[in-house]
Amino acid sequence: MLSAYEALNTQYLASSLGKEVVQTGRAPKPVGLYSQAVLAGGWLFISGQIPIDPATGELVKGSFKDRVRRVLENVKAVVEAAGGSLDDVVKVTVYLSDIGRYGEFNEVYSEYFKGARPARAVVGAEVPKGAEVEVEAVAYIGG
């Protein structure tokens, strides 16, 4: 439970940062209780994206690389909806259900992130909806 002082500071922080929910039809609707992204103080926090086709709401079939492309297209759509680009992404976290697919993931990732690449972590993890890959990102588009 927050004290009255902490509650006031939390409300002030949220309003002073100008927290805004970012939503686009070019990425899948959230499958849970979260936003596609939140923009606060120039920082864009993009929720984990899995290979869901926004047009159908279904997991993409095909090769692992096709699914990775769908995930990265979803991330790209969200950052563009906030007025940024993949060049603005500063941190990426990747969740792979099979860490042995790290090399395949990197082949596709290199198509999307060139030049000064963002900081990144890759974690072996169970991914929602039985997907093989999930990517979350943080971008700075404030200036």
matplotlib code that plots the C-alpha trace (Angstrom):
import matplotlib.pyplot as plt

x = [0.0, 1.4, 1.6, -0.3, 3.1, 4.1, 0.7, 1.0, 4.5, 3.4, 0.5, 2.7, 5.3, 2.7, 1.3, 4.6, 5.9, 2.8, 2.2, 0.4, -0.9, 0.2, -2.1, -2.0, -4.0, -0.7, 0.3, -1.8, -4.2, -2.9, -3.8, -3.8, -4.1, -1.5, -1.0, 1.0, 3.2, 3.4, 5.1, 6.4, 8.9, 10.1, 10.7, 8.6, 8.2, 7.0, 5.3, 6.4, 5.4, 4.8, 4.2, 0.6, -0.7, -2.6, -5.0, -6.1, -5.3, -3.6, -0.1, 1.8, 2.5, 5.5, 9.2, 10.8, 12.3, 8.8, 7.6, 10.6, 9.9, 6.3, 7.5, 9.9, 7.3, 4.9, 7.6, 8.3, 4.6, 4.3, 7.4, 6.2, 2.8, 4.5, 6.3, 9.7, 11.6, 13.6, 16.7, 15.2, 15.2, 17.9, 17.2, 15.7, 14.9, 14.4, 12.7, 13.3, 11.6, 14.6, 17.9, 19.4, 17.6, 19.7, 21.6, 18.4, 17.0, 20.1, 19.9, 16.5, 17.3, 20.2, 17.7, 15.9, 18.7, 21.7, 24.5, 24.4, 22.4, 20.5, 21.6, 20.1, 19.5, 18.4, 16.7, 15.6, 12.0, 8.5, 6.7, 3.0, 0.5, 3.1, 5.0, 8.7, 9.8, 8.8, 10.5, 10.1, 11.8, 12.5, 12.9, 13.8, 11.8, 11.7, 14.3]
y = [0.0, 3.4, 6.2, 9.4, 11.0, 8.1, 8.2, 12.0, 11.5, 8.6, 10.6, 13.6, 11.4, 9.9, 13.3, 15.1, 12.3, 12.7, 8.9, 7.9, 4.5, 3.7, 1.4, 0.5, -1.9, -2.7, -4.8, -7.5, -6.5, -7.4, -10.9, -9.9, -6.9, -4.7, -2.0, -2.5, 0.3, 3.2, 6.5, 8.4, 11.3, 10.5, 6.8, 4.2, 0.9, -1.8, -4.8, -8.3, -9.1, -12.7, -13.8, -12.9, -11.6, -8.4, -9.1, -12.5, -12.5, -15.9, -17.2, -17.1, -20.5, -21.2, -21.2, -20.0, -17.1, -16.2, -16.0, -13.9, -11.5, -11.2, -10.4, -7.7, -6.3, -6.0, -4.2, -1.9, -1.1, -0.1, 2.1, 3.8, 4.4, 6.4, 8.5, 6.7, 4.1, 1.0, 3.3, 4.8, 1.4, 1.4, -1.9, -5.3, -8.3, -11.6, -14.7, -17.9, -21.2, -23.0, -21.1, -23.3, -21.1, -18.2, -18.2, -18.3, -15.5, -13.4, -13.9, -12.2, -9.7, -8.4, -7.5, -5.1, -3.7, -2.4, 0.1, 1.1, -1.8, -1.6, -3.2, -6.7, -9.7, -13.1, -15.4, -19.0, -19.0, -20.4, -17.9, -17.1, -19.0, -21.6, -19.2, -19.8, -16.2, -13.0, -9.6, -6.5, -3.2, 0.2, 3.2, 6.8, 9.1, 12.2, 14.3]
z = [0.0, -1.0, 1.6, 0.7, -0.1, -2.4, -4.1, -4.8, -6.2, -8.4, -9.8, -10.4, -12.1, -14.5, -15.4, -15.7, -18.0, -20.2, -20.2, -23.4, -24.6, -28.2, -30.2, -33.9, -36.1, -37.9, -34.9, -33.1, -30.4, -26.9, -25.8, -22.2, -19.8, -21.3, -24.0, -27.2, -25.9, -23.5, -24.4, -21.3, -21.4, -24.9, -24.0, -25.8, -23.9, -26.4, -24.9, -26.0, -29.5, -30.7, -34.3, -34.5, -37.8, -37.0, -39.9, -38.7, -35.0, -35.5, -35.0, -38.3, -39.9, -42.0, -41.2, -38.0, -39.9, -41.2, -37.6, -36.5, -39.4, -38.2, -34.7, -35.9, -38.2, -35.2, -33.2, -36.2, -36.6, -32.9, -32.9, -36.2, -34.7, -31.9, -34.5, -34.4, -36.4, -35.7, -35.6, -32.4, -30.6, -27.8, -26.0, -27.2, -25.1, -27.1, -25.6, -27.5, -26.6, -28.2, -27.6, -30.3, -32.8, -31.8, -35.1, -37.2, -35.2, -35.7, -39.5, -39.6, -36.9, -38.9, -41.7, -39.4, -37.2, -39.1, -38.2, -34.5, -33.1, -29.9, -26.6, -26.4, -24.2, -25.5, -23.0, -23.3, -22.0, -22.5, -24.8, -24.6, -26.8, -27.6, -29.9, -30.4, -30.2, -28.4, -28.6, -26.4, -27.0, -25.6, -28.0, -27.4, -29.7, -27.6, -29.3]

ax = plt.figure().add_subplot(projection="3d")
ax.plot(x, y, z, "-o")
ax.set_aspect("equal")
plt.show()
